[in-house]
Amino acid sequence: MQAVQSDNMTEHEARELLENTAFKKSVETITNEYLSQIANSAVEDFEGREESYRMIKALQKIIGHFESIAYNKAVHNSKWKFF
């Protein structure tokens, strides 16, 4: 069975990246840094908190992109078949 390829990345490559310990730790570290910036910001620093929030959302979107590549086939195979 041939792997689905998206943006020059195969399902296998995307899954390997998502399961890579160093990658997972890096994502966690970056997320925690932004959460810390939000938690420790001055009350009047709305722009700083918004920027940190946008960065967390961007990181989540990137992870979601890799997940959609990695698990595309699993989702497709689990859909109900009516015919």
N, C-alpha and C positions, 0 to 999 in steps of 0.2 A: 504494500500500500504506500502510495507516494504522499509525502508530507506537504501540507499546504504552505505556500510561501507568500509572504507579504513584506513589502519594503525590503526585499532581498534578505529577509530573515525567515528561517524555517521555524515550524512549531517546536522542533527539537532544540534549536538554538535559543529560542525565547524561553522555553522551559528551563534549560540549563542556566540561563542568566538569572531567572527568578528564583531558582533553587540554590544559587551560588551563595555561600556563606558570607563572603566578603561583600558582595553586592547588597545582600539583605542588611548586613551591619551598617554599611554606608548609608543606605536609605534611612535606617532607623536613626543613625547619628544626625544626619541632615534634618530630618523631621524634628528630632528633639531640640536641635539648635534653634529652629524657628519657633517651636513652642516655648522655649525658654525666653526668646526675645519678646514674645507676646506677653508672657507672664511677668517679665521683669521690666516692661516698658513703663515710662512715665504716663500718668493718667492722661495728659494732653497729647500724647504721641499717637494719635489716630492713624496717621499716615504710615508710621513704622509698623503698627500692628496689621494694618491692611496689606502692606507689602509682604510681611511674613506669612499672612494667611494666603495671599495669592501664590506665593512660592510653594507652600504646602499643597495647594490645589493643583499646581502645575506638576509637582512631583507625583501626585496621585494619578493625574491624567497620563503621565508617561508610563507608570506602572500598569495602569489599565490597558494601555496600548499593547504592552508586551503580553499581558494576560490574555487579551483578545486573540493575539497570534498563537500563543501557547496552547490555549484550550478551545480553539475554534472547532476542531474536529470532535472533541468530547461533547460539546454543546450540541453540535449538529447531530451526532449519533444518539443523543438522549431525547431528541424531540419525538413527540408522539407521531406515529405513522397511521394515517386514517385509510390509506388506500394501498 
